[in-house]
Amino acid sequence: MAETQQEQRFLDWLADALVACGTRFSFGVPGGGASLDLLLAMQQRKVRNVICAREDAAVIMASVAGVLARAPGLAFTTKGPGVSSATNGIACAALDRFSPLVIGEAFVPSELSFLSHQYFDQSALVAPLLARDHAASLEPSPHSVSAWLQDGAWPPRGPAVLFAESGDYAEPANSASFDASAVISGNRAAQLALRPELEVQLKAAASSLAKAERPVVVLGLEASRGLAPATLARLVEVLQAPVLCTYMAKGVLPDVHPQWAGVFTGGAIEQQCVREADLIVAIGIDPVELIRKPWPYEVPMVELCEEIYTPHYYAPKIRAVAPLNVTVERLHQLLDGPVASLWMPAQVSAHRERFLDALRISPTHSSLAAASPDSSMVVSVAAAAFAGPLRPRVTVDAGAHMFSACAFWPCEEPLDLLISNGLATMGFALPAAIAAALHEPERGALAFTGDGGLLMCLGELKTAAEMQANVCVVVFNDARLSLIDIKREDRQMPDLDLSWRAPNFAEIAQGCGLQGWRVENATQLEAALTEAAACSGPCLVDVRVESAGYRQQLQSLRG
């Protein structure tokens, strides 16, 4: 009698599907139940399991690993406190448009008749974070997971959360089929490109551009993930227009390109450039990127995007919704040569220099070598120290230092700079840098973080050391919540204890197994960063920075 073929378990189907889509790492803090089953299944498929210090950091790592690999990221947690700790990472993924799959342990149904220890309604806790756009709550079944992988995993559209216990993993899945190529090629993107009204919209956009005399291009986060830089460059060179980018779109057009004119936030710093325009061409802007101020422009708009989000800051005159590679290339074809732009190269250059000058902090000390460095100096010195063909990818935390980091770190390609700009969470840079360094070890990653942000994820220094991740952490250590303190001063409120004694992060890093340097002045800064750039393993440079210039930067950016 022939031997009956053993039925495939759901757990094996899940692990095989993720690996087929390109998942190479899993990140998390396991419990003693179903998360161990998941770890074993992934290990058997040569996926590297990264044991983190905190679950929120693990979800950030999974988010970044996924967007860099163009694959689903994977994070795991135990039940109860593990899930509650992960919620900030899930919120980050939802608002920054990452697509990790977060798998939490579920309670066994038979336990619920007597159990109260660690128990709460986990699905209800994460439901508000998954109610946005294309985030998803999944059932532990091949059908549920397949639907999310093919709809939301790439381009990244939002996280998914799945709760499973060992019994769910043991359920048979033999009848389930899965086509990983549909995820990798992007079925949804292909469907969008076939809509019959798209050509009409693009012809109208081309007509508006042909008539415009001073168009300006604004790039957003969708462009960083779904637009080939060469395709964009062809259109930009036809338009001869200034190009502004959001923080998350840095590098889609290289900073050294003659048309690059600075950063766009919805604030004050870009207004002089945009108010000189007679048409705004928005490419891949996501409203989640812009600051909390109303849209300040009445200039007509043409928008190319892959998703329409509600609410939105503006209502464009023409909007084409399809993969950006399709729409940008077709628009370039329809224009069929340079437009009659009145922009002169010197005008574009002047806008770029105005942007950089506004954020460059003027020294406040007569003896520069003995002074505490300011944030713009730190970023510029780091850029020089880490220059080379494999300049590390940079991750940036929320905080006052982000203004200098996003302005002065040179970006040449999409995702050269990674930042949380939708949630704008502190504690992002270090876990994001670990994931980036594991993705591309030879290139490595540089984490720009404030002292407040690093304190929120300090345990991940252990993770960097254990993984021997090629990460350099640069701490802007001003011993205060600088931006919040500026806002306190603006409200004419008394001191509220928003500063503290500066920790010695170099000693802490050394205790975790990293190399560490403590920097008090400009001379030490250059020496420390030069040595750090020569390291191949994890290290940290703790820089005591001067915070006096942050008010000037904030005023220049936001008005």
C-alpha positions as CSV (number, residue, x, y, z in Angstrom):
1,M,0.0,0.0,0.0
2,A,1.4,3.4,-1.0
3,E,2.5,5.7,1.8
4,T,0.2,8.6,2.4
5,Q,1.9,12.0,1.7
6,Q,2.3,13.9,5.0
7,E,0.2,17.1,5.0
8,Q,2.0,20.4,5.1
9,R,1.4,22.4,8.2
10,F,0.4,26.0,8.1
11,L,3.6,27.0,9.8
12,D,5.7,25.3,7.0
13,W,3.5,26.9,4.3
14,L,4.0,30.4,6.0
15,A,7.8,30.0,6.3
16,D,8.1,28.8,2.7
17,A,5.9,31.7,1.4
18,L,8.0,34.3,3.2
19,V,11.3,32.9,2.0
20,A,9.9,32.7,-1.5
21,C,9.1,36.4,-1.3
22,G,12.6,37.2,-0.2
23,T,12.5,37.4,3.6
24,R,16.0,36.9,4.9
25,F,15.8,38.0,8.6
26,S,13.3,37.8,11.4
27,F,13.5,40.2,14.4
28,G,11.9,40.0,17.8
29,V,11.8,38.9,21.4
30,P,10.3,35.4,21.7
31,G,8.1,33.8,24.4
32,G,8.1,30.2,25.3
33,G,5.2,29.2,23.1
34,A,4.4,29.5,19.4
35,S,7.2,32.0,18.8
36,L,9.7,29.3,19.3
37,D,8.0,27.2,16.7
38,L,8.3,30.1,14.3
39,L,11.9,30.6,15.1
40,L,12.7,27.0,14.4
41,A,10.9,27.0,11.1
42,M,12.7,30.1,9.9
43,Q,16.1,28.8,11.1
44,Q,15.5,25.6,9.1
45,R,15.1,27.7,6.0
46,K,18.3,29.6,6.6
47,V,16.5,32.8,7.7
48,R,18.6,34.6,10.3
49,N,16.8,35.1,13.6
50,V,17.8,38.4,15.3
51,I,17.0,38.5,19.1
52,C,16.3,42.1,20.0
53,A,16.1,43.9,23.3
54,R,12.7,45.4,22.7
55,E,9.7,44.5,20.5
56,D,9.1,48.0,19.1
57,A,12.7,48.1,17.9
58,A,12.2,44.7,16.3
59,V,9.3,45.9,14.3
60,I,11.3,48.9,13.1
61,M,14.1,46.5,12.1
62,A,11.7,44.3,10.2
63,S,10.2,47.3,8.5
64,V,13.6,48.5,7.3
65,A,14.8,45.1,6.3
66,G,11.6,44.6,4.2
67,V,11.8,47.9,2.3
68,L,15.5,47.4,1.5
69,A,15.0,43.8,0.3
70,R,11.7,44.6,-1.5
71,A,10.2,41.8,0.5
72,P,8.0,41.3,3.6
73,G,9.8,42.0,6.8
74,L,9.2,39.6,9.7
75,A,8.9,40.5,13.4
76,F,7.8,38.2,16.3
77,T,6.7,38.7,19.8
78,T,5.4,36.8,22.8
79,K,1.8,37.4,24.0
80,G,0.7,40.1,26.4
81,P,3.6,42.5,27.2
82,G,5.4,41.5,24.0
83,V,2.5,42.7,21.9
84,S,1.9,45.9,23.9
85,S,5.6,46.7,23.6
86,A,5.5,46.2,19.8
87,T,2.7,48.8,19.2
88,N,5.0,51.8,18.6
89,G,6.8,49.8,15.9
90,I,3.5,48.9,14.4
91,A,2.4,52.6,14.4
92,C,5.7,53.5,12.8
93,A,5.1,50.9,10.0
94,A,1.5,52.1,9.5
95,L,2.4,55.8,9.2
96,D,5.7,55.4,7.4
97,R,4.2,52.9,4.9
98,F,6.4,49.9,5.8
99,S,5.1,46.4,5.3
100,P,6.4,44.1,8.1
101,L,4.4,41.0,9.1
102,V,4.2,41.1,12.9
103,I,3.5,37.6,14.4
104,G,2.4,37.6,18.0
105,E,1.6,34.6,20.2
106,A,-2.1,34.0,20.7
107,F,-3.7,32.6,23.9
108,V,-4.9,29.0,23.6
109,P,-8.7,29.2,23.5
110,S,-9.1,26.6,26.3
111,E,-7.1,28.9,28.6
112,L,-9.5,31.8,28.5
113,S,-12.1,30.1,30.8
114,F,-9.7,30.6,33.7
115,L,-6.8,32.8,32.6
116,S,-6.3,36.5,33.5
117,H,-2.5,36.5,33.8
118,Q,-1.0,38.7,31.0
119,Y,-4.3,38.5,29.2
120,F,-6.0,41.4,27.3
121,D,-7.7,41.6,23.9
122,Q,-4.6,41.8,21.8
123,S,-6.5,42.2,18.5
124,A,-8.4,45.2,20.0
125,L,-5.1,46.8,21.1
126,V,-3.6,46.8,17.6
127,A,-6.9,47.3,15.7
128,P,-6.7,51.2,15.6
129,L,-3.2,51.0,14.2
130,L,-4.4,48.6,11.4
131,A,-7.4,50.6,10.5
132,R,-5.4,52.9,8.3
133,D,-5.3,52.4,4.5
134,H,-3.9,49.0,3.8
135,A,-2.7,47.7,7.1
136,A,-4.2,44.3,7.9
137,S,-5.2,42.0,10.7
138,L,-4.6,38.5,9.4
139,E,-6.1,35.1,10.3
140,P,-3.6,32.2,10.7
141,S,-4.5,30.7,7.3
142,P,-2.8,30.5,3.9
143,H,-5.7,32.4,2.3
144,S,-5.5,35.4,4.7
145,V,-1.7,35.6,4.5
146,S,-1.6,35.2,0.6
147,A,-4.1,38.0,0.2
148,W,-2.0,40.4,2.2
149,L,1.3,39.4,0.5
150,Q,-0.1,40.0,-2.9
151,D,-1.9,43.3,-2.0
152,G,0.2,45.0,0.6
153,A,3.7,43.7,0.8
154,W,5.2,45.5,-2.3
155,P,5.1,48.3,-2.9
156,P,4.9,48.7,0.9
157,R,1.4,49.8,1.9
158,G,1.2,49.0,5.6
159,P,1.9,46.4,8.3
160,A,0.0,43.2,9.0
161,V,-0.4,41.5,12.4
162,L,-1.1,37.8,12.9
163,F,-1.7,36.1,16.2
164,A,-1.1,32.3,16.3
165,E,-0.7,29.6,18.8
166,S,1.0,26.2,18.3
167,G,-2.3,24.6,17.3
168,D,-2.8,27.1,14.5
169,Y,0.6,26.3,13.2
170,A,-0.2,22.6,13.1
171,E,-3.3,23.0,10.9
172,P,-2.9,21.4,7.5
173,A,-2.3,23.7,4.5
174,N,-1.8,21.2,1.6
175,S,-4.6,22.6,-0.5
176,A,-3.1,26.1,-0.4
177,S,-1.1,27.4,-3.3
178,F,1.0,30.5,-3.4
179,D,2.6,32.4,-6.3
180,A,5.5,34.4,-5.0
181,S,6.2,35.9,-8.4
182,A,2.9,37.8,-8.1
183,V,4.3,39.6,-5.0
184,I,7.7,40.2,-6.5
185,S,6.4,41.5,-9.9
186,G,3.6,43.5,-8.3
187,N,0.2,42.4,-9.7
188,R,-1.6,45.4,-8.2
189,A,0.8,47.8,-9.9
190,A,0.3,46.1,-13.3
191,Q,-3.5,46.4,-12.9
192,L,-3.2,50.1,-12.1
193,A,-1.1,50.7,-15.3
194,L,-3.9,49.2,-17.5
195,R,-6.6,51.6,-16.5
196,P,-8.0,53.2,-19.7
197,E,-8.3,56.7,-18.3
198,L,-4.6,56.9,-17.4
199,E,-3.5,58.0,-20.9
200,V,-6.1,60.8,-20.9
201,Q,-4.8,62.0,-17.5
202,L,-1.1,61.9,-18.7
203,K,-1.9,63.8,-21.9
204,A,-3.6,66.5,-19.9
205,A,-0.5,66.6,-17.5
206,A,1.8,66.9,-20.5
207,S,-0.3,69.7,-21.9
208,S,-0.1,71.6,-18.6
209,L,3.7,71.1,-18.5
210,A,4.2,72.2,-22.1
211,K,2.4,75.5,-21.2
212,A,4.2,76.1,-17.9
213,E,7.1,78.5,-17.9
214,R,8.3,77.9,-14.4
215,P,7.4,74.4,-13.1
216,V,8.8,73.0,-9.9
217,V,9.0,69.3,-9.1
218,V,8.4,67.9,-5.6
219,L,9.3,64.3,-4.8
220,G,7.8,62.2,-2.0
221,L,8.3,58.8,-0.4
222,E,6.6,56.8,-3.1
223,A,9.3,57.9,-5.4
224,S,11.9,56.5,-3.1
225,R,10.5,53.0,-3.4
226,G,8.9,52.7,-6.8
227,L,10.7,55.0,-9.3
228,A,13.9,54.3,-11.1
229,P,16.3,57.3,-10.7
230,A,17.2,57.2,-14.4
231,T,13.5,57.5,-15.4
232,L,13.1,60.5,-13.1
233,A,16.4,62.1,-14.4
234,R,15.1,62.0,-18.0
235,L,12.0,63.9,-17.1
236,V,13.8,66.5,-14.9
237,E,16.3,67.2,-17.6
238,V,13.5,67.9,-20.0
239,L,11.8,70.2,-17.6
240,Q,14.9,72.1,-16.4
241,A,13.0,72.8,-13.2
242,P,14.1,73.0,-9.6
243,V,13.5,69.7,-7.8
244,L,12.6,69.6,-4.1
245,C,12.3,66.4,-2.1
246,T,10.8,65.3,1.2
247,Y,13.0,63.8,3.8
248,M,11.9,60.3,2.8
249,A,12.7,61.0,-0.9
250,K,16.3,62.1,-0.4
251,G,18.5,60.6,-3.0
252,V,15.9,59.8,-5.7
253,L,17.5,62.7,-7.4
254,P,21.1,62.9,-6.3
255,D,22.0,65.9,-4.1
256,V,24.7,66.8,-6.6
257,H,22.3,67.0,-9.5
258,P,22.2,70.6,-10.8
259,Q,18.4,70.7,-10.6
260,W,18.2,69.6,-6.9
261,A,17.1,72.7,-4.9
262,G,16.6,71.4,-1.3
263,V,14.1,69.7,1.0
264,F,10.3,70.1,1.0
265,T,8.4,69.8,4.3
266,G,5.3,72.0,3.8
267,G,7.0,74.7,5.9
268,A,8.7,78.0,5.2
269,I,12.1,77.1,3.8
270,E,10.9,76.0,0.3
271,Q,8.3,78.8,-0.1
272,Q,10.5,81.3,-2.0
273,C,11.2,78.6,-4.6
274,V,7.7,77.3,-4.9
275,R,6.1,80.8,-5.0
276,E,8.1,81.6,-8.1
277,A,6.6,78.6,-9.9
278,D,3.5,78.6,-12.1
279,L,2.9,74.8,-11.8
280,I,3.8,72.2,-9.1
281,V,4.5,68.7,-10.3
282,A,4.1,66.4,-7.3
283,I,5.6,62.9,-7.8
284,G,4.9,60.3,-5.1
285,I,4.1,62.7,-2.3
286,D,2.4,61.1,0.7
287,P,0.5,63.6,2.9
288,V,1.8,61.8,6.0
289,E,5.2,63.3,5.2
290,L,4.2,67.0,5.6
291,I,4.2,69.1,8.8
292,R,1.1,70.1,10.6
293,K,0.3,73.2,8.7
294,P,-2.3,73.8,5.9
295,W,-1.1,73.7,2.3
296,P,0.2,77.2,1.6
297,Y,0.0,77.3,-2.2
298,E,-2.6,78.2,-4.8
299,V,-0.4,77.3,-7.7
300,P,-2.0,74.7,-10.0
301,M,-0.8,71.1,-9.4
302,V,-0.2,68.0,-11.5
303,E,0.2,64.9,-9.3
304,L,1.6,61.5,-10.2
305,C,1.1,59.0,-7.4
306,E,0.5,55.3,-6.6
307,E,-2.1,55.8,-3.9
308,I,-4.7,58.4,-3.0
309,Y,-4.8,59.1,0.8
310,T,-7.6,60.7,2.8
311,P,-7.4,63.3,4.2
312,H,-5.1,65.2,1.9
313,Y,-3.4,68.6,2.0
314,Y,-4.2,69.6,-1.6
315,A,-6.5,68.9,-4.6
316,P,-4.4,68.7,-7.8
317,K,-5.7,70.0,-11.1
318,I,-4.7,66.7,-12.7
319,R,-3.9,63.4,-10.9
320,A,-2.7,60.2,-12.5
321,V,-2.6,57.1,-10.2
322,A,-0.4,54.3,-11.4
323,P,3.2,53.0,-10.9
324,L,5.5,56.0,-11.0
325,N,7.9,54.2,-13.4
326,V,5.0,54.0,-15.9
327,T,3.6,57.6,-15.4
328,V,6.9,59.4,-15.3
329,E,8.3,57.6,-18.4
330,R,5.1,58.2,-20.3
331,L,5.0,61.8,-19.4
332,H,8.6,62.1,-20.6
333,Q,7.6,60.6,-23.9
334,L,4.5,62.8,-24.3
335,L,6.6,66.0,-23.8
336,D,8.9,64.8,-26.6
337,G,11.8,67.2,-25.9
338,P,12.6,70.2,-23.6
339,V,9.8,72.5,-22.5
340,A,10.1,76.3,-22.7
341,S,11.2,76.7,-19.1
342,L,12.3,80.2,-18.0
343,W,14.3,78.8,-15.1
344,M,18.0,79.6,-15.4
345,P,20.6,77.3,-13.9
346,A,21.9,80.1,-11.7
347,Q,18.4,80.5,-10.2
348,V,18.1,76.8,-9.3
349,S,21.6,76.9,-7.8
350,A,20.7,80.0,-5.8
351,H,17.6,78.3,-4.3
352,R,19.8,75.3,-3.3
353,E,22.4,77.5,-1.7
354,R,19.7,79.5,0.1
355,F,18.4,76.2,1.6
356,L,21.8,75.0,2.8
357,D,22.8,78.4,4.1
358,A,19.6,78.7,6.2
359,L,20.4,75.4,7.9
360,R,24.2,75.9,8.3
361,I,24.8,76.9,12.0
362,S,27.2,79.8,12.5
363,P,29.9,79.2,15.1
364,T,29.3,80.9,18.4
365,H,32.8,80.5,19.8
366,S,36.0,82.4,18.7
367,S,38.1,79.2,19.2
368,L,36.5,76.6,16.9
369,A,38.9,73.8,17.8
370,A,38.0,74.1,21.5
371,A,34.3,74.6,21.0
372,S,31.6,71.9,21.3
373,P,30.6,71.0,17.7
374,D,27.2,72.0,16.4
375,S,25.0,69.5,14.5
376,S,25.8,70.8,11.0
377,M,29.5,70.5,11.7
378,V,29.0,66.9,13.0
379,V,27.2,65.8,9.8
380,S,29.7,67.5,7.5
381,V,32.7,66.0,9.3
382,A,31.0,62.6,9.2
383,A,30.3,62.8,5.5
384,A,33.9,63.6,4.9
385,A,35.2,60.8,7.1
386,F,32.9,58.1,5.6
387,A,33.3,59.3,2.0
388,G,34.1,56.6,-0.5
389,P,32.5,54.2,-3.1
390,L,30.6,52.4,-0.3
391,R,29.4,55.3,1.8
392,P,27.2,53.9,4.5
393,R,23.4,54.2,4.4
394,V,22.3,56.8,7.0
395,T,19.4,56.4,9.5
396,V,18.1,59.5,11.3
397,D,16.2,59.8,14.5
398,A,13.5,62.3,15.4
399,G,14.9,65.3,17.2
400,A,16.7,68.6,16.5
401,H,19.7,66.9,14.9
402,M,17.5,65.7,12.0
403,F,17.5,69.1,10.4
404,S,21.3,69.0,9.8
405,A,21.4,65.3,9.0
406,C,18.8,65.6,6.3
407,A,20.3,68.7,4.8
408,F,24.0,68.0,4.9
409,W,24.4,64.2,4.5
410,P,25.0,63.6,0.7
411,C,22.5,61.2,-0.9
412,E,23.1,59.7,-4.3
413,E,20.4,57.0,-4.5
414,P,16.9,56.3,-3.1
415,L,16.9,55.0,0.5
416,D,20.4,56.3,1.1
417,L,18.7,58.1,4.1
418,L,16.1,56.4,6.2
419,I,13.9,58.3,8.6
420,S,10.5,58.0,10.3
421,N,8.6,61.0,9.0
422,G,5.1,59.8,9.2
423,L,5.1,58.8,12.9
424,A,8.3,60.7,13.5
425,T,9.2,58.4,16.4
426,M,12.2,58.7,18.5
427,G,14.2,55.5,18.9
428,F,14.1,54.8,15.2
429,A,17.7,55.4,14.0
430,L,19.6,52.6,15.9
431,P,17.3,49.7,15.1
432,A,16.9,50.9,11.5
433,A,20.7,51.1,11.2
434,I,21.1,47.5,12.5
435,A,18.6,46.3,9.8
436,A,20.3,48.3,7.1
437,A,23.8,47.0,8.1
438,L,22.6,43.4,8.1
439,H,21.0,43.9,4.7
440,E,24.2,45.2,3.2
441,P,27.1,44.3,5.5
442,E,30.0,45.7,3.3
443,R,28.3,49.1,3.1
444,G,27.1,49.2,6.7
445,A,25.1,52.0,8.2
446,L,25.5,55.2,10.2
447,A,22.9,56.1,12.8
448,F,22.4,59.8,13.6
449,T,20.5,59.9,16.9
450,G,19.9,62.3,19.8
451,D,20.6,61.3,23.3
452,G,16.9,61.2,24.1
453,G,16.3,58.8,21.2
454,L,19.2,56.6,22.0
455,L,18.0,56.2,25.6
456,M,14.7,54.9,24.3
457,C,16.4,51.9,22.6
458,L,19.7,51.6,24.4
459,G,19.4,47.9,24.7
460,E,19.8,47.5,21.0
461,L,23.5,48.3,21.4
462,K,23.6,44.7,22.7
463,T,21.9,43.6,19.5
464,A,24.4,45.4,17.3
465,A,27.3,43.9,19.2
466,E,25.8,40.3,19.2
467,M,25.2,40.5,15.4
468,Q,28.5,42.3,14.8
469,A,26.6,44.7,12.6
470,N,28.7,47.2,10.7
471,V,27.0,50.1,12.4
472,C,28.4,53.4,13.6
473,V,26.2,55.3,16.0
474,V,26.7,59.1,16.2
475,V,25.0,60.5,19.3
476,F,24.2,64.3,19.3
477,N,24.4,64.6,23.0
478,D,23.1,67.9,24.3
479,A,21.5,66.5,27.4
480,R,18.1,67.9,26.8
481,L,14.9,67.6,24.7
482,S,16.0,70.5,22.6
483,L,13.0,71.0,20.3
484,I,10.5,70.6,23.1
485,D,12.5,73.1,25.2
486,I,12.4,75.6,22.3
487,K,8.6,75.3,22.1
488,R,8.4,75.8,25.9
489,E,10.4,79.0,25.6
490,D,8.2,80.2,22.8
491,R,5.2,79.7,25.1
492,Q,7.0,81.8,27.8
493,M,6.7,78.9,30.3
494,P,9.2,78.4,33.2
495,D,11.8,75.7,33.2
496,L,10.2,72.2,33.2
497,D,13.2,70.1,33.8
498,L,13.7,69.1,30.1
499,S,17.4,68.6,30.5
500,W,19.5,66.1,32.4
501,R,23.1,65.2,33.2
502,A,24.7,64.0,30.0
503,P,25.3,60.3,30.0
504,N,28.6,58.9,28.8
505,F,27.4,56.9,25.9
506,A,30.9,55.9,24.9
507,E,31.4,54.0,28.2
508,I,28.0,52.4,27.9
509,A,28.8,51.3,24.3
510,Q,32.1,49.8,25.4
511,G,30.3,47.9,28.2
512,C,28.1,46.4,25.5
513,G,31.1,45.3,23.4
514,L,31.3,48.2,20.9
515,Q,34.2,50.5,20.3
516,G,33.4,54.0,21.7
517,W,34.7,57.6,21.6
518,R,33.8,60.6,23.6
519,V,34.0,63.9,21.8
520,E,34.1,67.3,23.5
521,N,35.4,69.6,20.7
522,A,35.9,69.9,17.0
523,T,39.4,68.6,17.0
524,Q,38.4,65.4,18.8
525,L,35.4,65.1,16.4
526,E,37.4,64.7,13.3
527,A,39.8,62.2,14.9
528,A,37.0,60.1,16.4
529,L,35.0,59.9,13.2
530,T,38.1,59.1,11.1
531,E,38.8,56.1,13.4
532,A,35.2,55.1,13.4
533,A,35.1,55.0,9.6
534,A,37.9,52.5,9.7
535,C,36.0,50.1,11.9
536,S,34.3,47.1,10.4
537,G,32.1,46.3,13.4
538,P,29.8,48.2,15.7
539,C,31.0,51.4,17.2
540,L,29.7,54.6,18.8
541,V,30.8,58.3,18.8
542,D,29.3,60.3,21.6
543,V,29.4,64.0,20.7
544,R,28.7,66.7,23.2
545,V,27.0,69.2,20.8
546,E,26.2,72.8,21.0
547,S,22.4,73.3,20.9
548,A,22.2,77.1,20.4
549,G,21.7,76.8,16.6
550,Y,18.6,74.7,16.7
551,R,16.2,77.6,17.1
552,Q,17.6,79.2,13.9
553,Q,17.2,76.0,12.0
554,L,13.6,75.4,13.2
555,Q,12.6,79.0,12.3
556,S,14.2,78.6,8.8
557,L,12.5,75.3,8.1
558,R,9.0,75.9,9.5
559,G,8.6,79.6,9.9
